[in-house]
Structures are given as C-alpha cells and as structure tokens.
Amino acid sequence: MNNPLRLLLDGHAAVIFFFVLSGYFYYTDKCITLKQYIYIIIKRVIRLIPSYWVSIIIGALLCNYYLKYGISQDNNVSHWFASFWNEPVTWSRFLNEAKVVFRHAPSNEFINPNSWYLNVDFKMMVIIPVVVFLSNKTYWWLSGIIIISVMTTTQCWVAIFLMGAIFHRYQERLFIIIGKHRWLLGVLSVVGVILWDVQTWFGINTNIASNMYRMEIIQAVGVILLLTVLLFLSDLPILTSRVLLFMGRISYEFYIIHFLFLAGLMPFISNTWMYIVVCFIGSLLSAVLLHNGSEWVTFKVLNMNIVAWLKGPK
C-alpha cells in the first residue's frame, strides 16, 4: 500500500511511535539520587524480565515440539518469519537469549524476535536518567549534543528514545507558542504525517543501511510533531478512554507474547481472519495474565527492605 494509510498497518512505523513515546514517559523533572537511580533500574528490570522469560520458555518448548513431530509453518510466510523456529532450541541458545544483553550472534533472537526491544530498553535504563539529570542541570544545548553524539554511534533506537525524553523536557515551551498561534496545529499535523511516512512521500531505498537509519530519525521527528498536537489536545475523550489506558498498561506484555501466537497457531488455522482474531484474543488474554503476574513480582521485590531503602523516604 503506497500511501499514508499504510501507517495503520506498518509495524515499523508503530515501533518508531512506541519508542518516542517510551522516551517521553521516561523523562522526569525531578532530580534523583544515586540510590534512586539504582532503584529505577531494579524496578524496570523486574518489570520486564519475568514476562520475557515466560515467553522464551513457551517458545522453546513449542519450537522443539513442532520440529519433533513435523508440524511446519505455512509455505507462504515471509522470508523473515520463516527464519525462526526452523531448528531445535539447544540449551546454549536458550541461555544466550535468556541473558537479554550481551548476547552473541548468530540468531540471538531466534525464539522470540521481539526481544530485540529489551536490549535497547536496558540501555535506556542506564542512559536516560543521566541525560535527564544533565538536561535539568544545564542548558538545552547539552541535551542536543548528547543526542547527536549517540546518533553518530549508529545507536538509532537509543537516539529516538532520547528524542522523546528531550521533547518532554521542552514541551511546555512548544505549547505556549501553539497557544498563541493555534493554526500551527494544522501545520504540525500535516508535516508530522509526511515525516512519519517519509518513505512513501520520498521513495527512500531502505535496503541501504544508512538510508534506513536516516529515515528512522526523520520518522521520529514526525512522531514528535504529531505527539505535540495530541498532547496539546489531551482533553479529547479518546485520549483518556479506559480502553486506551488499559492497552497502554499491557502493551509491553502484548508485544512480547504475540509472536508466540502468530508462530504457534499458524499450522492449525488456515482462515486468515480467524487466524488474526484468535491470535489477537490469545495475545490479549495472555498479556493480562503476564501483566498481573509481573505486578505481583514487582510488588514483592520492591517491598523488600534493601530495595525499599534505595527508593528513599516517601
């Protein structure tokens, strides 16, 4: 689909939006201590890891079971999709993927390809609090220098996270300008859509790595412009609806588990629409269970005396 409507079905564009939004919510204007910094990292780790470990345990069991009994995927799947679950999961491969960070290639995302996100998120746990601290203590230009320096290291996703965080830092200044010139809402909306879907408008060849990298940064700028409009109009009912807030709470678990349903159910459901509906419902219910389980684990760990001490007084 070679028009802007493809954004509704473009998983890559959705990931760009999610990363900018994640960086946005990482930001805080509060200065944190070293103890609180460690506490934030611990909290994030125990929020992410349990659900991921559950997903790769289930994925490894399904992969090995299907291979043992000759259960194969549809021959019409993409080359990317077919590159997973096509050989047995050994203990060394399983342990390699369970590490989340410092994994060695090849196929370090063989069981659950969505786990690539965790590697980026773990970097954010370390980097963003430092950037926020520097941004709150210094002038804006230092934040810009940090983002540019990250970009030059080809850490594209890290840079996009940082762009979302810095946008949060200066959004009120943007809102003041928009409040005086409300016609800017229309301009930002149009330009935001064009930049977010820059590949359609300018026909960028994404087979070239450097082009892909530049395109993702441009898309992130487009997302920031659209977020500016949405947040300025944050009193819109759809943005505060219970359904949207609910999906936001379980979005990580949904993302980390849905591939298992896509790969696991494909050999058994031939009807496309039935396949989509069953995968969605299964992923949704599993995400709720994983989210509730993660919250329970998080509550237990964070209330341990040594961890609670890191948080500091309320």
C-alpha positions as CSV (number, residue, x, y, z in Angstrom):
1,M,0.0,0.0,0.0
2,N,1.9,3.0,-1.3
3,N,0.0,5.8,0.5
4,P,-0.1,7.3,4.1
5,L,-2.9,4.9,5.1
6,R,-0.3,2.2,5.2
7,L,0.8,3.7,8.6
8,L,-2.2,1.8,10.0
9,L,-0.6,-1.5,9.0
10,D,3.1,-0.6,9.2
11,G,4.6,-2.3,12.2
12,H,7.9,-0.5,11.7
13,A,6.2,2.9,11.9
14,A,4.4,1.8,15.0
15,V,7.7,0.8,16.6
16,I,9.0,4.3,15.9
17,F,6.0,5.8,17.6
18,F,6.3,3.5,20.6
19,F,10.0,4.3,21.1
20,V,9.4,8.0,21.0
21,L,6.5,7.6,23.5
22,S,8.6,5.4,25.7
23,G,11.4,8.0,25.8
24,Y,8.7,10.7,26.6
25,F,7.5,8.8,29.6
26,Y,11.0,8.0,30.8
27,Y,11.6,11.7,31.4
28,T,11.1,13.4,34.8
29,D,11.9,16.9,36.0
30,K,12.8,15.6,39.4
31,C,16.5,15.2,40.3
32,I,17.3,11.7,41.5
33,T,19.9,10.4,43.8
34,L,22.3,7.5,43.1
35,K,20.2,5.3,45.3
36,Q,17.0,6.2,43.4
37,Y,18.8,5.7,40.1
38,I,19.7,2.1,41.2
39,Y,16.1,1.7,42.4
40,I,14.7,2.7,39.0
41,I,16.9,0.2,37.2
42,I,15.9,-2.6,39.6
43,K,12.2,-1.7,39.1
44,R,12.5,-1.7,35.4
45,V,14.4,-5.0,35.3
46,I,11.8,-6.9,37.3
47,R,9.0,-5.3,35.3
48,L,10.4,-6.6,32.0
49,I,12.3,-9.8,32.7
50,P,9.6,-12.2,34.1
51,S,7.3,-11.9,31.1
52,Y,10.2,-12.3,28.7
53,W,11.5,-15.4,30.4
54,V,8.0,-16.9,30.3
55,S,7.8,-16.1,26.6
56,I,11.1,-17.8,25.6
57,I,10.3,-20.9,27.8
58,I,7.0,-21.3,26.0
59,G,8.6,-20.5,22.6
60,A,11.4,-23.0,23.1
61,L,9.0,-25.8,24.1
62,L,6.7,-25.1,21.1
63,C,9.6,-24.9,18.6
64,N,11.2,-28.2,19.7
65,Y,7.8,-29.9,19.9
66,Y,6.8,-28.8,16.4
67,L,10.1,-29.9,14.9
68,K,10.0,-33.3,16.7
69,Y,6.5,-34.1,15.3
70,G,6.9,-32.5,11.9
71,I,4.5,-29.6,12.4
72,S,5.5,-27.0,9.9
73,Q,4.6,-23.4,9.1
74,D,2.7,-22.2,6.1
75,N,5.0,-22.2,3.0
76,N,3.7,-18.7,2.1
77,V,5.2,-16.9,5.1
78,S,7.8,-14.2,4.5
79,H,11.5,-15.0,4.5
80,W,11.8,-13.1,7.8
81,F,9.1,-15.2,9.5
82,A,10.5,-18.4,8.2
83,S,13.9,-17.7,9.7
84,F,12.6,-18.5,13.2
85,W,11.7,-21.9,14.8
86,N,13.4,-23.8,11.9
87,E,15.9,-25.7,14.0
88,P,15.9,-27.1,17.6
89,V,16.5,-24.8,20.5
90,T,19.5,-26.0,22.4
91,W,20.4,-25.2,26.0
92,S,23.2,-22.9,24.9
93,R,20.9,-21.0,22.5
94,F,18.2,-20.7,25.2
95,L,20.6,-19.4,27.8
96,N,22.1,-17.0,25.3
97,E,18.7,-15.5,24.6
98,A,17.7,-15.5,28.3
99,K,20.6,-13.1,29.1
100,V,18.8,-10.3,27.3
101,V,22.0,-8.2,27.0
102,F,25.5,-9.2,25.8
103,R,24.0,-12.0,23.6
104,H,26.2,-13.4,20.9
105,A,25.2,-13.9,17.3
106,P,24.0,-15.7,15.2
107,S,20.3,-16.0,15.9
108,N,20.3,-14.2,19.2
109,E,16.6,-13.5,18.8
110,F,15.6,-16.9,17.4
111,I,13.0,-17.9,20.0
112,N,11.3,-14.5,20.3
113,P,12.4,-11.9,17.7
114,N,10.6,-9.2,19.7
115,S,13.2,-9.5,22.4
116,W,15.5,-7.1,20.4
117,Y,13.5,-4.3,22.1
118,L,14.8,-5.4,25.6
119,N,18.4,-4.8,24.6
120,V,17.5,-1.2,23.7
121,D,15.4,-0.7,26.8
122,F,18.1,-1.9,29.1
123,K,20.5,0.7,27.5
124,M,17.8,3.4,28.2
125,M,17.7,2.4,31.9
126,V,21.3,3.5,32.2
127,I,21.5,6.4,29.7
128,I,18.2,8.3,30.0
129,P,18.4,9.2,33.8
130,V,21.9,10.6,33.2
131,V,20.7,12.6,30.2
132,V,17.7,13.9,32.2
133,F,20.0,14.9,35.1
134,L,22.3,16.8,32.7
135,S,19.4,18.4,30.9
136,N,17.8,19.5,34.2
137,K,21.1,20.9,35.5
138,T,22.4,22.6,32.3
139,Y,21.3,24.4,29.2
140,W,19.3,22.8,26.4
141,W,22.3,22.6,24.0
142,L,24.0,19.9,26.1
143,S,21.0,17.6,25.5
144,G,21.3,18.3,21.8
145,I,25.0,17.4,21.9
146,I,24.2,14.1,23.7
147,I,21.6,13.1,21.1
148,I,23.9,14.0,18.2
149,S,26.8,12.0,19.7
150,V,24.5,9.0,20.1
151,M,23.4,9.3,16.5
152,T,27.0,9.2,15.3
153,T,27.5,5.9,17.0
154,T,24.6,4.4,14.9
155,Q,22.6,3.7,18.0
156,C,19.4,4.8,16.2
157,W,16.9,3.4,18.7
158,V,18.8,4.9,21.6
159,A,18.7,8.3,19.9
160,I,15.0,8.0,19.3
161,F,14.4,7.3,23.0
162,L,16.4,10.3,23.9
163,M,14.5,12.5,21.4
164,G,11.2,11.5,23.1
165,A,12.7,12.4,26.6
166,I,14.1,15.8,25.5
167,F,10.7,16.6,23.8
168,H,9.0,16.0,27.2
169,R,11.6,18.3,28.7
170,Y,10.6,21.3,26.5
171,Q,7.0,20.5,25.6
172,E,5.6,23.4,27.7
173,R,7.5,25.9,25.6
174,L,6.0,24.5,22.5
175,F,2.5,24.6,24.0
176,I,2.9,28.3,24.8
177,I,3.8,29.0,21.2
178,I,0.9,26.9,19.8
179,G,-1.5,28.6,22.3
180,K,-0.6,31.9,20.7
181,H,-0.8,30.6,17.1
182,R,-3.3,27.7,17.0
183,W,-3.1,27.5,13.2
184,L,0.2,25.7,13.9
185,L,-1.8,22.6,14.9
186,G,-2.8,22.0,11.3
187,V,0.8,22.6,10.0
188,L,2.3,20.3,12.6
189,S,-0.3,17.6,11.9
190,V,0.4,17.6,8.1
191,V,4.2,17.9,8.4
192,G,4.1,15.2,11.1
193,V,2.3,12.7,8.9
194,I,4.6,13.4,6.0
195,L,7.7,12.9,8.0
196,W,6.4,9.8,9.8
197,D,5.6,8.3,6.4
198,V,8.7,9.7,4.7
199,Q,9.4,6.5,2.8
200,T,6.1,6.8,0.9
201,W,6.5,10.5,0.1
202,F,10.1,10.4,-1.0
203,G,10.7,6.8,-2.0
204,I,13.7,6.1,0.2
205,N,15.6,2.9,-0.6
206,T,15.7,1.2,2.8
207,N,17.8,-1.6,1.6
208,I,20.8,0.7,2.2
209,A,21.5,0.7,5.9
210,S,22.5,4.4,6.1
211,N,19.2,5.4,4.4
212,M,17.2,3.3,6.8
213,Y,19.0,5.0,9.7
214,R,18.3,8.5,8.5
215,M,14.7,7.6,7.7
216,E,14.1,6.3,11.2
217,I,15.4,9.6,12.7
218,I,13.2,11.6,10.3
219,Q,10.2,9.4,11.3
220,A,10.9,10.1,14.9
221,V,10.7,13.9,14.3
222,G,7.4,13.3,12.6
223,V,6.1,11.4,15.6
224,I,7.2,14.2,17.9
225,L,5.2,16.7,15.9
226,L,2.1,14.5,16.0
227,L,2.6,14.0,19.7
228,T,2.8,17.7,20.2
229,V,-0.7,18.1,18.6
230,L,-2.2,15.1,20.5
231,L,-0.8,16.2,23.9
232,F,-1.9,19.8,23.3
233,L,-5.4,18.4,22.7
234,S,-5.2,16.0,25.6
235,D,-8.7,16.7,26.7
236,L,-10.1,14.8,23.8
237,P,-12.2,11.8,25.2
238,I,-10.4,9.2,23.0
239,L,-7.0,10.0,24.6
240,T,-8.3,9.4,28.1
241,S,-10.6,6.4,27.3
242,R,-10.4,3.4,29.6
243,V,-9.7,1.1,26.6
244,L,-6.7,3.1,25.5
245,L,-5.3,3.4,29.1
246,F,-5.9,-0.4,29.6
247,M,-4.0,-1.2,26.3
248,G,-1.2,1.1,27.4
249,R,-0.7,-0.8,30.7
250,I,-0.4,-4.2,29.0
251,S,1.3,-3.0,25.8
252,Y,4.7,-4.5,26.7
253,E,3.3,-7.9,27.6
254,F,1.2,-7.9,24.4
255,Y,4.2,-7.1,22.3
256,I,6.5,-9.7,23.9
257,I,3.9,-12.5,23.7
258,H,2.1,-12.0,20.4
259,F,4.8,-13.6,18.2
260,L,4.3,-17.0,20.0
261,F,0.7,-17.0,19.0
262,L,1.5,-16.0,15.4
263,A,4.1,-18.8,15.0
264,G,2.3,-21.3,17.3
265,L,-1.2,-21.1,15.7
266,M,-0.2,-20.7,12.0
267,P,0.0,-24.5,11.3
268,F,-3.5,-25.1,12.6
269,I,-5.7,-22.2,11.3
270,S,-5.9,-21.7,7.6
271,N,-8.6,-19.0,7.5
272,T,-6.8,-15.6,7.6
273,W,-9.4,-13.7,9.5
274,M,-9.9,-16.4,12.0
275,Y,-6.2,-16.6,12.5
276,I,-5.9,-12.9,13.2
277,V,-8.8,-12.9,15.6
278,V,-7.6,-15.9,17.6
279,C,-4.1,-14.6,17.8
280,F,-5.3,-11.2,19.0
281,I,-7.6,-12.6,21.6
282,G,-5.0,-15.1,22.8
283,S,-2.3,-12.4,22.9
284,L,-4.6,-10.1,24.8
285,L,-5.6,-12.6,27.5
286,S,-2.0,-13.8,27.9
287,A,-0.8,-10.2,28.2
288,V,-3.3,-9.5,31.0
289,L,-2.1,-12.6,32.9
290,L,1.6,-11.7,32.4
291,H,0.9,-8.1,33.4
292,N,-0.8,-9.2,36.6
293,G,2.0,-11.6,37.4
294,S,4.6,-9.0,36.8
295,E,2.9,-6.6,39.0
296,W,2.8,-9.2,41.8
297,V,6.5,-9.9,41.4
298,T,7.3,-6.2,41.2
299,F,5.3,-5.5,44.4
300,K,7.1,-8.3,46.3
301,V,10.6,-7.3,45.2
302,L,10.1,-3.6,45.7
303,N,8.9,-4.1,49.2
304,M,12.0,-6.0,50.3
305,N,13.8,-3.9,52.9
306,I,17.0,-3.4,50.9
307,V,15.2,-2.4,47.7
308,A,12.7,-0.1,49.6
309,W,15.8,1.6,51.2
310,L,17.1,2.5,47.8
311,K,13.9,4.3,46.9
312,G,14.3,6.7,49.9
313,P,11.7,8.4,52.1
314,K,8.3,8.9,50.6
